[in-house]
Amino acid sequence: MIMESKKKHVVSVSVLLFLMFWSQPIWAQSGGQDFFQAIGKMYVVIAVIAVLFIGLMGYLFSLDKRISKLENLKSDGEEF
């Protein structure tokens, strides 16, 4: 049973890798420039990614503070 699972996993990974490398020439641009650089949107993409990353980090930081506060309340024996 375990061998069948491993075989399925190996086959699915192999197919995924094959499709990734097979489709690589399709993604290639013929001008030598990146698509987003060609249309002038590279900085917009970078800004959006940066804003999302900063927002995610802020959310995780606030979540960590809340969890730490609840853990401290629980270790003190108080109910929350």
N, C-alpha and C positions, 0 to 999 in steps of 0.2 A: 504494500500500500504506500509506503514511504517512497519507494523507488518510482512508482508511477507519478507521485507528486513532484519529485525532483525532475523526472523526464519532462513533465508538462511545463515546469518552470524553465528548464533549459531550452525547450522548444520555443516558448513564448519570448524569452529574452533574445534568442537567436533571430526570430522573425522580426522583433522590434529593431535590433541592430541592423539587419539587412535592409529594412525599409528606411531607416534613417540614412544609411550610406547610399542607398539607391536613389533617394530623392534629393541628395545634396546638389547635383548639377542643376536641378530644376530651380533651386534657390539662388543660384549664382546670378549676379548682375553683369551685364555686358559692358558697363561703362567704367568699371573699376571703383566706383563710388558706392558707398552704402546707400540703401534706399532712403533712409531718413535724412542723411546728409544731402542727398540729391534734391529733396523737396524742401530742405531748410527747417525741418522739424526736430532735429537731433536734440537741441537744447530743451525743447518742450517735453520730449520723452524723458530726458534726464531729470528735469524738474518734477515731473509727475511721479517718477520712481522715488526721488528723494523725499517728496511730501508723504507718499505712502509709507516709506520706511520710517520716517520720523514719527508719523502718527501711530504706526504699529509699535514702535519702541515706547512711545508715551503710554499707550494702552497697557502694554505688558508691565511697565514700571508701576503704574497705578494699581494694576491687578496684584502685583507682588506685594505692594504696601498693604492692600486690603487683606490679603491672605495672611501676611505676617501679623497683622493686628488681630485677626480671628484666632490664629494659633496662640498668640500671647494671652488672649482672653480665655481660651480653653485650658491652657497650662496653669493659669491662676485659679481655675475652678469656677469662674463666673460663667453664667449662661448668656448667650447672645441672641 
